[in-house]
Amino acid sequence: MSAEYATFGLAPAMRAGGVLANGGYQVHRDFVDFIVNGRPLLFQLSDLDAVSPLASDIPPAIFTAHVRRLLLEAAAPLRDGRYVIYGCPECEGLDCGAVTAVIERATDGSDDFVWRDFAWQTAEPADLELNGYHGIGPFRFRGTEYRRELGQLLAADEPPARRRVLLIGARVAVLAKLAAALRTIGIGAEIAADAAGVPPDELRTYGAVAFGRAVPSADRAAVRAAFDSAGVEVAYVDGLAPIIPLLVAQIEHALDRSPGELRRLTRLAATPGTASVEVTSTCRVQLIAYRLDRLYRTHTQELFDAVLEPGEHRVPLDAKATKGESYVVARTTGSVLVAPTSA
């Protein structure tokens, strides 16, 4: 199959971490995704829980080495000129599986780059007959566009993703548990009463500020003023309830730097008994309900877990799990949304 011209771009993306309903944890990862013909390549492959090699939490020297490999300025890491396009969010090896492809210069002597023979690879060599993505590619990228996009990563002097959160609230015990959960999934968290007197350089290390719901509006305004004075743009999170997995999900959504139009999960609304979910590509969606009873005990229930096609979907929910003060968390492999139920 001849390679057809495709557009090439890059965009920030996220693998949302979180506290799962079964008590486990999922690690947060920020990375740069490949945008092919205007859409994330990851979405075009399949519903994979994977990240590109261009992750923000790897050492700069390794990040640079990955970029230079994609530019063909360094040898391919795998046999037969194959490069890792997406890998396991938890490790670097092939044992968990990785999406790989051959990257080469166009054979007609032009300045173009070609990505071809995509495959799911767990060992060497790749078995294209058994594990190849036969409907994907080959893609031919114009050399000037391709090198410009990747070259910007080498020349970028902007700070890495700010994966730290400032927690402000009245219930220290809840904040301590929230901070521990965030640190477990790879997000730094500090607890403070306010932001008064904090040096601007320190404020610039935060990507979000989360307020407990008991924090007075005047205190919230003072914190915002401190960040504004330091010239720092951060996401502000108003905690919905003292439920740790729910607050983690809110913070994960706030830290998502990917463009809204390039996300898989774009809308969530919930009422007792029904949820409305909108996705942009085929993906697995999980819905979990969190409810506080009259004694402020937390009740958790998994409501839905299935693969949805692109579009808007109305999902029936267990009315008992979504009555009273309750909230629904929707997760896909790349994003998370939170919505309160409204009676």
Salt bridges, closest charged atoms under 4 A:
ASP30 OD2 - HIS28 NE2 2.89
ASP30 OD2 - ARG163 NE 3.95
ASP47 OD1 - ARG264 NH1 3.99
ASP49 OD2 - ARG15 NH2 2.77
ASP57 OD2 - ARG29 NE 2.90
GLU73 OE1 - ARG68 NH1 2.73
GLU90 OE2 - ARG15 NH1 3.02
GLU104 OE2 - ARG116 NE 2.81
ASP108 OD2 - ARG140 NH2 2.56
ASP111 OD1 - ARG105 NH2 2.68
ASP111 OD2 - ARG147 NH1 2.64
ASP112 OD2 - ARG140 NE 2.73
ASP117 OD2 - ARG116 NH1 2.33
GLU149 OE2 - ARG148 NH2 3.96
GLU158 OE2 - ARG257 NH2 3.79
GLU190 OE1 - ARG164 NH2 2.69
ASP201 OD1 - ARG204 NH1 2.67
ASP238 OD1 - ARG220 NH1 2.50
GLU252 OE1 - HIS28 ND1 2.52
ASP256 OD2 - ARG263 NE 3.50
GLU278 OE1 - ARG267 NE 3.96
ASP293 OD2 - ARG297 NE 2.78
ASP293 OD2 - HIS299 NE2 2.86
ASP305 OD2 - ARG284 NH2 2.61
GLU312 OE2 - ARG267 NH2 2.59
GLU325 OE2 - ARG213 NH1 2.63
